[in-house]
């Protein structure tokens, strides 16, 4: 009975988030639902890719290109200003990224200023830790815009940051090894790795915005594989006798809780009645969240 309830809850959540992906981003697994032909960039509607001002400044509207890469919450449209073959400014247009994270990622916008197109196209700009998706979207969208300006392939690949590979490795180890190794020392090492690599360095953990992003854009390697592994641990493992696996062995927030619990000698005693009340609170909260999402 419990297993059937979990399966039903999982199906409901998936359907709700799929509906949200279609409604918010107008795409599902990279396939555009809205075929109007215009790219929505918040308050700006862009119909052409390149415009030239009266002063001779060339503006490349990267957000209008098919190779545009989404950030954490959705599209990250950019305008690239070119004067006499040199980039004068890369300007971020209105978007739905989390303002605090996007402000941090926006530090790299000046990296291309003053560079000639050929030089800018070959630059290797590092992303900002703690704003991985937003900064990666900025870098990739600039590359896409410059590639279009040069008349080259707009779908060319960019190098994957080292922290993404580390995040994938830590996640895969956490998904497999605890199933066979029951050792407190190893478990604590894994918790610390989760906090440092998945939490502080790469910012990789499951939340609503991340799941919505992948349902809208589809999964790309290696970031997509990391997310898939986390989703399997969070939603599939519990169906096979491993409840709370993601929270216990992978989630950087859950890992920090466990480390803090070991450092704190005081233990709170919870009665059976209180546990039952918390369980009902969890169910009510879940229902409220689903209703709010709907």
C-alpha positions in Angstrom: 0.0 0.0 0.0 2.8 2.4 0.9 4.6 1.6 -2.4 1.4 2.3 -4.4 1.1 5.6 -2.6 4.7 6.6 -3.4 4.2 5.6 -7.1 1.0 7.6 -7.3 2.6 10.6 -5.6 5.6 10.4 -8.0 3.2 10.3 -11.0 1.3 13.3 -9.7 4.5 15.3 -9.1 5.9 14.5 -12.6 2.6 15.5 -14.3 2.5 18.8 -12.4 6.1 19.7 -13.1 5.7 18.8 -16.8 2.6 21.1 -16.9 4.7 23.8 -15.3 7.6 23.4 -17.8 5.2 23.7 -20.7 3.4 26.7 -19.1 6.5 28.7 -17.9 9.1 27.9 -20.6 6.9 26.8 -23.5 9.3 23.8 -24.1 9.4 20.2 -23.0 12.7 18.2 -23.4 14.1 20.9 -25.7 11.0 20.9 -28.0 9.4 24.3 -28.4 5.6 24.3 -27.7 5.1 27.9 -28.7 5.6 28.1 -32.5 5.0 31.9 -32.8 8.6 32.4 -34.1 9.4 35.1 -31.6 11.8 34.9 -28.7 10.4 36.2 -25.5 13.1 38.0 -23.5 11.0 39.4 -20.7 10.1 42.9 -21.7 11.8 42.6 -25.1 10.5 40.8 -28.2 13.3 40.0 -30.7 12.4 39.2 -34.3 15.8 39.6 -36.0 19.2 38.3 -35.0 21.4 41.1 -36.0 20.6 44.8 -36.2 22.8 47.8 -37.1 22.3 51.2 -35.5 22.7 54.5 -37.3 26.1 55.0 -35.7 27.3 51.7 -37.2 27.1 49.6 -34.0 26.3 46.0 -34.8 24.0 44.3 -32.2 23.8 40.5 -32.1 20.7 39.3 -30.3 21.9 36.0 -29.0 18.5 35.3 -27.4 16.9 34.9 -30.8 19.3 32.1 -31.9 18.2 28.5 -31.8 21.4 27.6 -30.0 20.4 29.8 -27.0 21.2 28.0 -23.7 19.0 28.3 -20.7 20.2 29.2 -17.2 18.9 27.8 -14.0 15.3 29.0 -14.3 15.0 29.7 -18.0 16.4 31.6 -21.0 19.3 34.0 -20.5 19.0 36.4 -23.5 22.0 38.6 -24.3 22.8 41.4 -26.7 26.4 41.6 -28.0 27.5 45.1 -29.2 30.2 45.2 -31.8 32.0 48.4 -33.0 34.6 48.3 -35.7 35.2 44.5 -35.2 35.6 44.8 -31.4 33.1 43.9 -28.7 32.1 47.1 -26.8 29.6 45.5 -24.4 27.7 42.3 -23.6 24.4 43.2 -22.2 22.1 40.9 -20.3 18.4 41.3 -21.1 15.5 40.7 -18.6 15.3 37.1 -17.5 13.8 35.0 -14.7 17.0 33.8 -13.1 17.2 34.3 -9.3 18.4 37.9 -9.0 21.1 37.3 -6.4 22.7 34.4 -8.4 22.5 36.2 -11.7 24.1 39.3 -10.2 27.0 37.1 -9.2 27.2 35.5 -12.6 27.0 38.9 -14.3 30.6 39.6 -13.2 31.8 37.8 -16.3 29.9 40.1 -18.8 32.9 42.4 -19.0 35.3 39.6 -19.9 34.8 40.1 -23.6 34.9 43.9 -23.7 37.5 45.3 -26.0 38.3 42.0 -27.6 38.2 41.5 -31.4 35.7 38.9 -32.6 38.3 36.2 -33.4 40.0 36.6 -30.0 36.7 36.6 -28.1 35.5 33.5 -29.9 38.6 31.6 -28.6 38.4 32.8 -25.0 38.0 30.3 -22.2 36.0 32.2 -19.6 35.6 30.5 -16.2 32.1 30.3 -14.6 31.3 31.7 -11.2 31.1 29.2 -8.3 27.7 29.2 -6.7 26.1 30.5 -9.9 27.1 27.6 -12.2 24.1 27.5 -14.5 23.6 31.2 -15.0 27.3 31.9 -15.7 27.5 28.8 -18.0 24.4 30.1 -19.9 26.1 33.5 -20.3 29.3 32.0 -21.6 27.6 29.6 -24.0 25.2 32.3 -25.3 28.1 34.7 -26.0 29.8 31.8 -27.9 26.6 31.1 -29.9 26.2 34.8 -30.8 29.8 35.2 -31.8 29.7 32.0 -33.9 26.6 33.3 -35.7 28.3 36.7 -36.3 31.3 34.9 -37.8 29.0 32.7 -39.9 30.2 29.5 -38.2 28.3 26.6 -36.6 26.2 28.1 -33.8 26.0 24.7 -32.1 29.7 24.3 -31.5 30.5 22.8 -28.1 32.3 24.5 -25.3 34.6 22.8 -22.7 33.0 21.4 -19.6 34.3 22.9 -16.3 36.3 20.6 -14.1 33.9 21.1 -11.2 31.1 19.5 -13.3 33.1 16.3 -13.7 33.9 16.3 -10.0 30.1 16.7 -9.2 29.3 13.8 -11.5 32.0 11.6 -9.9 30.8 12.4 -6.3 27.2 11.8 -7.3 27.8 8.4 -9.0 29.9 7.2 -6.0 27.2 8.3 -3.6 24.6 6.5 -5.6 26.4 3.1 -5.7 29.0 2.7 -2.9 26.6 3.1 0.2 24.6 0.2 -1.2 27.5 -2.1 -0.5 29.7 -0.3 2.0 28.4 0.2 5.6 31.2 2.2 7.2 30.9 5.3 9.3 34.3 6.7 8.3 33.5 6.3 4.6 30.0 7.8 5.2 31.5 10.9 6.8 34.0 11.3 4.0 31.1 11.1 1.5 29.1 13.7 3.5 32.1 16.1 3.5 32.5 15.6 -0.3 28.8 16.3 -0.8 29.0 19.5 1.1 32.2 20.8 -0.6 31.8 19.6 -4.2 28.0 19.4 -4.7 27.1 22.3 -2.3 29.8 25.0 -2.3 31.8 24.3 -5.4 29.3 23.3 -8.1 25.9 24.1 -6.6 24.4 20.8 -7.7 21.4 19.5 -5.8 17.7 18.8 -6.5 15.1 21.5 -6.3 12.0 22.6 -8.2 13.9 25.0 -10.5 16.5 22.4 -11.5 13.9 19.7 -12.3 11.8 22.3 -14.2 15.0 23.2 -16.2 15.7 19.7 -17.3 12.1 18.9 -18.2 12.1 22.1 -20.4 15.6 21.8 -22.0 16.3 18.1 -21.8 19.4 16.4 -20.4 22.9 17.2 -21.7 26.1 15.3 -20.8 27.6 15.5 -18.2 25.4 17.9 -16.2 22.3 15.9 -17.3 23.8 12.6 -16.1 24.5 14.1 -12.7 20.8 15.3 -12.4 19.5 11.9 -13.7 21.5 10.0 -11.0 20.2 12.4 -8.3 16.6 12.0 -9.5 16.9 8.2 -9.5 18.3 8.2 -6.0 15.5 10.5 -4.8 12.5 9.0 -6.5 13.3 5.4 -7.7 15.5 4.1 -4.8 12.6 4.5 -2.3 10.5 2.2 -4.4 13.0 -0.6 -3.8 13.5 -0.4 -0.1 15.9 2.6 0.2 13.8 5.5 1.6 15.4 8.9 2.2 18.5 7.7 0.2 19.1 11.0 -1.6 18.7 13.0 1.6 21.0 10.6 3.6 23.8 10.0 1.1 23.8 12.7 -1.6 22.0 16.0 -0.8 24.6 18.6 0.4 22.0 20.1 2.7 21.2 16.8 4.3 24.9 16.0 4.6 25.5 19.3 6.4 22.6 18.4 8.8 24.2 15.0 9.6 27.7 16.5 10.2 26.1 19.2 12.5 24.2 16.5 14.3 27.4 14.6 15.0 29.1 17.7 16.3 26.2 18.6 18.6 26.1 16.4 21.7 22.5 17.4 22.7 19.8 15.2 21.2 16.2 16.3 21.0 13.7 13.6 22.1 10.7 13.4 19.9 7.6 11.5 21.1 5.6 9.1 19.0 2.7 11.5 19.1 4.9 14.3 17.8 6.3 12.1 15.0 2.7 11.3 13.9 1.9 15.0 13.9 5.0 15.8 11.8 4.0 13.1 9.3 0.5 14.6 8.9 2.2 18.0 8.5 4.4 16.6 5.7 1.3 15.3 3.9 -0.6 18.5 4.3 2.4 20.5 3.1 2.8 18.3 0.1 -0.9 18.8 -0.8 -0.6 22.6 -0.4 2.6 22.6 -2.6 0.8 20.6 -5.3 -2.2 22.9 -5.1 0.0 26.0 -5.3 1.9 24.6 -8.3 -1.4 23.8 -10.0 
